[in-house]
Amino acid sequence: MNDWLAKLRRTRALTVKETRQVLRDPSSIAIGIVFPLMMILLFGYGLSLDVNRVNVAVLDEDDSSDSTALIGAFRLSRYFVVRVVHSMTEANAILQDRTADGVLRIPSDFSRRWHLGEAEVQILVDGTDPNQARIMQGYAQGPVAQWSAAHGESSVSGPVIVVDRMWFNESNDSHYFLVPGLIVLVMTIIGAFLTAMVVAREWERGTLEALFVTPMRAGEFLLSKLLPYFGLGLIGFVLCLLAGKFLFHVPLRGSLSLLCLASMIYLLVALGIGLLISTLVKSQFLASQLAMTLTFLPAMMLSGFLYDLRSMPAFIRGITYVLPARYAVALLQTLYLAGDVPSVVWLNLGVLAAMAAVLLVLTRLATRKQLS
């Protein structure tokens, strides 16, 4: 009993010491609180994968009531800003100087062929950005189908009118899946990047030698390093949660308690990676570079946060299975947008829990109370 009380007192004293050190370190506060706020604002307001207000040049070679009505359908669409041109040369020129994203060309026989049931229009898009080009091509089908449905059945619209609905993201807003990924990025930065330098900092400053002559145990030392940054990570999580709710109005369809549990487990994974790096590397600079390379960049590029994993080569997609951020992004996006889907939630939660346990055990085994 006395031994447990002594361990508790030592752990408490070390934790208080580390907490005070964090509070006195401007860089830790900046990375732990200011940087997440900046990421929330920059990613939330500056980064959007939505394609809105596309500039389209319209060349009406038919100049009929039918072609005018079709142009009106494009004007009414919230996705297009219409600019009328009078020749294909003018259309090519504004497409080349990037003042228009595409060209709608209505041929001179459009009205006649429409009444014969074989009308065609041409959509020319700027393929510099292939993703935007594909989205624009899809958007252009909407006004054409809407106009053709209003003016009678033809080959343009076909005999069947498709009524589509987008599940889980009815407003087609990219913030809905960016905010869950942003939570993962923030906790990665706080968990891995900050803790990657804590033990290395002790080595560089020579303070570990003073700690080695105390009755401190290795487990107590690691726990005292983990707890303050765990609290800092929770602050970052709460900031993201509030921003998603009140700034970007992202719905949370799953359980809030499950979301908190999943975030805390992933935070433990990030802390485990950071502590393991810090234990093995005695240079703050090298530790920070390793943390950035092994955690933040993969979380940004290979987690499904920005890019669909299914579109990646098989070899790269195989690498993502060992990245914790992949499971965290899938888990948080599901909880936010689809709800408590057991087949997704418990699988990813179990993988993250296993990773956290393995990383913390490896960190404990790698930590030795000796100078060498």
N, C-alpha and C positions, 0 to 999 in steps of 0.2 A: 504493500500500500504506500509506504513511504517512498519507494522507488518510483512509483507512478506519479506521485505528487511532485517529486523532484523533476521528473521528465516534463511534466506539465508546466512547472515554473520556468524551466529552462526554455521550453518552446515559446512560452508567452513572452519572456524577456527578449528572445531573439526576434520574435515577430514584431514586437513593439519597436525594437531597434531598426528593423528593416522598413517598417511603415514610416517611421520618422525620416529615414533616409530617402524614401520615395517622395514624401511630401516636401523635403528640402531640395530635391533635384528638379530643376525646371524642365529638363528634357523629358523626364518620366511623366510629368503632368502634361506636357505638350503632346507627347505621343499617346498618352492614355486618355486624355479628355479633349484637348484642342484638335488634334489630328482626326479623331472620329467625327467631331462636329464638321470639320472641313470636308471630310469624305462624304458625309451625309448630304451636305449642301451641293458639293460639286457633282457627285454621282446622281443625286436626286434631280437637280435642276439643270445640270450641264450635260449629262449623258442620257440620251434617249434613243432607243432603237426603233421608235415609231417614225413612219414616213408620213408627214402631214404637209399640207399646202404645197403640193408639187406644181412647179411652173410648167405648163404645157402650152406649146404653140399650136394653133389650129389653122390648118390650110383647107379652106372650103372651096374646092374646085367645082362643086355642083351648084352652089348658091340657090338652093331650092328651099321650100318651106320645110321639107323633111330634114335636110341637113341643118337648117337653122334650129329646128327643134332638138336635134341631137346635140348641137353645141350648147343649147340651153340646159340640157341634162348635165353636161360637164360643169357648167357654171354653177348649178345648184349643188353639186357635190362639195362636201366640206374638205375633200382631199386635193382639189385642183384649183389652181389660179390660171385662168384662161387668158391667152394673148393671141389675138388674131393676126395672121401673116397673110401675105398676098402672093407669095411665090415659093417654090421649093428651094430656090437659092437663098432667100431670106431665112427660111426655116433652117437650112443647113448652117448658115452663118451664126445664128443665135444658139444653135445646139453646140457648135464648136467653141464658142466663147463662154459657154456654161451659164448663159442667162436663161436658158430653158433646160428642163430635165428630159423633155420628150416632145414629140410632134404627133398630133392627130391629123392624118391626111384623109380627107373625104373626097373620093374620086368624082370626076365629072358625070359619070353615069350612075351615081349612087341612088338617086330617087327612082330612076327607071328600073334598075335592077332590084331595088327594094320591093317594088310592086310585083316583080316577077318571082320574088322569093329567093333571091340569090345575091343580095347586097353584101358588100365587103367594105370595111374601113381599115386603114393601115395605122398601126401604132409603132412609132420609131422611138426608142428609148436610149438614153446615154448609158452605155455599159461600163463606164469607168468604175462605178460602184455596182458590182453584180447583184448584191443583195437588194439595193434600192431599185435596180432595174426590174428584178423579178416582182417586187412588191408593187411597183407602178403598173406593170403589165396586169397583175391581178386586180388592182384598183380600177383600171380602165374598163374591165368587163362590167363593172357595176352600172355606170351611167348608160352604157350601150344596152345592157339587158333591161334596165329600167325604161329607157325610151322605147325599145322594141316591144316590150310588154304593153306599154300604154298605147301603142299605135297599131297593134294587131300582130298576129302570129306570123313569123317568117323564119328563114333559116338562121338569122342572126341570133334570135332568142330560142328557137326550137319550140316544140309543142309542150315542153315541160318547164315550168318555172321553179327554180331551185330556191327554197327558203332556208338560209343557213343560220346557225346559232353557234357562237363561240362559248364553249363551256369553260368555267373556272376563271375566265377573264373577259367578261361580257363587253367591257368598254374598250377592249383591245389596247390596253395601256401597258407599256413596257415596264413602268414602275412596279407593277404587280409582281414581277419576278425578279426585278433588280434589287428591291429592298431586302428580301430574304438573303440574297447573295451578299449584299452589303453588310449584313449582320455577321456573316461568316468572315468577311475580309477584316472587319474591325476587330473581332476577337482573335483573328490570326495575328494581326499586328501587335495587339496588346499582349497576347499570350506567348507567342513565340519570339517576337523581335525584342521585347523588353527583357524577358527572362533569359534570353540567350546571352545577355551581357552581365547578369548579376554576379555569377560565380567568377567569371573572367575578370570582372571589375575588382573583386576581392583579391584575386591573384595579383593583378597589376598594382594595386595599392599596398599590398603586403599585409593586409589586415587578417588574412586567414591564419597566419602564423600565431597571432595573438589568440585567435579562437581555438587553435589546436591545443593550447595548454590548459583549456578549461575542460570541465566534465561533459561538454557538449557531445552528443552523438550525431552520426551522419544523418540519420532519419529526421532528427529534430532540426538540424541545419536546413535540410531540403524543405521541410514543412514550413519553416519560418520564411523561406524565400518564396514559396508558392502562395501562401495565404494573402499577402498584400496585393499581389498582382491578380489573384483571383477576384478580389474585391474591386480592383480597378477595371477588370474585364467586365464585371457585372454592371458597372457604371456605364461603360460603353454600350453594353447590350440594352440597357434601359433607355439610353439616348436614342438608339436606333429604333427601338420599339415605339417610343413616343413620336419620333419623326415619321415613321411609317403610318401611324394612326392619324396624327393631326396635320402633318404637312402634305403627305402624298395620298392619304385616305385609302390605304391598302387594306382590304378586308382580312380579318383573321377568322377563317372558317373552322379551324381546328381548336383543340384545347389549349388554353393559355398555360396551364400547368405543364402540359407535354412540351410546349414550345420552350418554356423556361428550363425544363429538365434536359432537353436536347441541346440547348445552347450551353448549359453548364458542363455537360459531358464533353462537348466539343472544345470548350475552353480548357478543360483538363487535358485534352489531347494536345492542344497548342502549347500549354504550359509544360507538358511533358517533353515535347520536342525541344522547346527552348532551353529547359533545364539540362537535358541530355547534351545538347550542343555546348552549353556553357560549362558543363562538367568536363567534357573532353577537350575543349579548346580553351587555352589560357590567355588569349588575346581578344580584347573587345572588338577590334576592327574585324578580325577574321570571323568571330562568332556572329557579328551582325551581318556580314556578307553571306555566311552559310544560312542564317535564318531567312534572309531575303530570298535566296536562291531556292531553298528547300521548302519554304512555306508560302510566302506571300505571292511570288510569281506563279507557282502552280495553282494556288487558290484563285488567282485572277484568270489564268488562261486555260486551265485544264480541269476545272471543277464543274463546268456547265453553267457558270455564272454569266458569261458573255456569249459563249459559243456552244452550239449543240454538239454533244459528245458523239452522237451517231454519225455526224459528218466528218469525223476525224479518221485518219488511217488506222487500220487495225492495230498496228504496233503502238501508236500513241494512245489509242483507246485502252490497250492493255495496261499501260503504265498508270492510267488514272485509277485503276482499281486499288492501288496501294496508297493513294492520296486521301487523307481524311476529309479534305474539303469537298471531295466529290460526294461523299455520303451526307455531309452536313448540308450542302446546298440542296440536294434532292429531298432531304428530310424537311428542311425549313420551307422550301417552296410548296411541298405537299401540305404541310400543316397550315400554311397561309391560304393557299388557293383552293385546295381540294378537301381539306378537313382531315379527320383522323382515319386515314386509310391503313388498316392494320398490316397489310402485306408490305407496304412501303415503310411505315413508321417503325415497326418493331425490328425489321431486318436492318435498316440503317442505324437505328439506335443501338442494336446489339453489336454491330461492327465497330461503332465509335467507342462503346464501352470497353470492348476487348482491346482496342488500340490504346485507350487511355491506361488500362491496367498494365499492358505490356510495356509502354513507354515509362511509366512511373517505376515499375520494377527494374527496368534496365538502368534508369537514372540512379536508383538506389544502389544497384550493384556496381555502377561505375564510380560512385562517390566513395573515396577513401580518406580517412582522417590522417593524411600524411603529406609531406612536402613533395615527394617525387611523383 
